[in-house]
């Protein structure tokens, strides 16, 4: 967690969750940036929407006097923004980890993680950069969750399971131990996955079947 004030990019329900976590951790939220001009100069609770990412006065603070977290809901837009920040501002987004999340001695905690309230990250788990772990989720011992994966609230990633880059696991899903979810695959909400899902496929159900 950062000691600097943080700028959050995006104004949406996910961004509000992120802001709440920073506030719970006593990190000052300097404000939001959002490229929707209608949102500029509005307030989200007590936090101002400062402007857009084109506003150099605020963009220029990132990596100097402010840290940053990208809370865009569209995965493609989020990844592009993170890459732009790394290239243009020479910095990486910080973690947003709820204070009551239980995190064991994991193999890596990378950059820009979101870990929601009451989540459990077990020993020997591995989390890649910019992973989103929804509230109440469990990542069991030895599981691997690669960069830009999103895990919906209340999901369980079983022991030694592997979730490859850019995959999406919907809320309240279960990935049983040692199963592999391929790169860019999507698992529908409430699914129970008992066998490997290939890259870029969509699966849903109990047991989950490829659509």
N, C-alpha and C positions, 0 to 999 in steps of 0.2 A: 504494500500500500504506500502511496505517496505522501510526502510531507508538504508538498506544494499545493496551492489551489488547483482545482481541476476544471477544464473546459470539457463539456459533454457535447459531442456532435450528434445531432438528431433531436427532434421533439416528438415523442410518441410514447405509448405505454411502457415499452422496454426502457427508454431513457429515464422515465420516472422511477422505475425500479433501481436503475443504476444510481440515480441521484440519492435515493433513499439509503442505499448501501454506503455511499460516501459519507452522508450525514451521520449515519449510525457509527461510522468509524472516525467521526470528528474531523473529516477532511472538508475543507471549504470548497463548495461548488461555485466557481467564479461566474459561470453562466452557461447557457446553451448556444450553439451555433446551428442554424438550420437554413437550407437554401430556399425554403418557401418564404418569400418576402412578406406574406401576410402575417407570419408569426413574429416578425421583428418587432421589438419594443413591447412585446407582451410579457406577462409574468406567469410562470408555472409555480404555483405556490408563492414562495418568497424568492424564487430564483428567476433572474431576467433572461429573456431570449435576446442576446446581444446583437445578433445580425447573422450574416451568412458566412460561409467559408471563403468568400471573395473579399471580405472586409479585412484588409491587411492589418489594421490596428489590433484586431483580436487574433487573427491567424498568426501574426508575428509573435504573440506571447507564448505559443505552443513550443515547448522545448527550451524555453528561457525562464520565464517567471511562472509558467503554468504547465502542468502535465495535461494529458488528454485521454479520453475514452471515447471510442466510436460506438454509438448506440443506434446505428441505422438498422432498420428491420429487414430490408432487402439484402440477402447475403452477398449478391454480386456487387451492389453499391457499397456495402460495408467493406468488402475486401479491397475495392478500388481506392476508397478513402484512406484506409490503413496504409496501403502502398504509397499513396501520395504523401501522407504525413511522414513516413519513413524516408522518402526521397527528398522532399522539399524542406522538412523541418529537422531532419536528422535525429529523430527521436522515435521511440516506440510507445504505444499506448500502455497505460498502467493497468493493474488488476482492479476489479471491483468484486471483492469477496465479502459476503455477509459475515458479521462477527460471530454468528452462532453456527456457521458451517464447521464441520469437523474434518480437518485435513491431516492425514497421517504423513509419515515421511515418504512422500511420493518421489518418483525418480526425476521429475522435472515439473516446474510450474511456469516455464515459458514466459510469454508476454501477453498482456491484454485479456486476461481471463475474466469471465463473469461466472461467479459461483453463488447461487441463490441461497436463501435462508434454509436452514435445516438439512442442507446437502451433506453427504458423507463421501469423502474420498479416501479409500482404503490404502493400506501399505502397498508399495511397489506398483501402484497405478502410475500411468504416464499420461500427462496432458500436454498437447501441442499448443502452439500459439493461437490466441484469439478464440479459444473454445468457449462455448456458452453452456453452462450446466444449470438447468432450471431448478427452482426451489424444490426441496424434498427429494432430490434424486440421489441415487447411490451408485458409485463407481467402485466395483468390488476389487479385491486384491489381484494385482497383476494385469488388470485391464489396460488397454491402450486406446486413447482417444486422440486422434490426430488433429492437425491444424484446421481451424474454421469449421469444426463439427459443432452442431447444435443438438443438445439433449433436452427434450421437453421436461417440464416439471413432473416430479413423481415417478420418473423412469428408473429402471434398474439395469445397469450394465454388468453382466455376470463376470465371474472370475476368468481372467485370461482372454476375454473377448477383445476383438479388435475392431474399432470403428475408424475407417479410413477417411482421408481428407474430404472436407466439404459435404459429408453425409449429414442427414437430418433424421433425428429420431423423435417422433411425436410424443405428446404428453402421455404419461401413465403406460409406457411401453416397457416390455421386458426383453432384453437380449440375453439369452442363456449363455452359460460359460463356454468359452472357446469358439463361439460363433464369430464369423467375420462379416462385417457390413462393408461392402465395396465403396470405393471412392465415388462421391456424388449420389449415392443411393438415398432413397427416402422411405422411411418406415412410418406408416400411418398411426395415428393416435390409438392407444389402447392395444397395440399389437403384441403378440408373443412370438418372438423369432427363435426358432429352434434349429435352423440350418442356414448356411451361408447365403448371403444375398449379393449377386454380382454388382459390379460398378454401374452406376447410373440407372438402376432399376428401381421400381416402386413396389413396395410390398405392404400388405395390410391383412389383419385378421388374427385369429387364435385357433390354430397356429397360422402364422403369417404366410400368405401365398403371393407370388409375384403377379402383379396386375398386367 
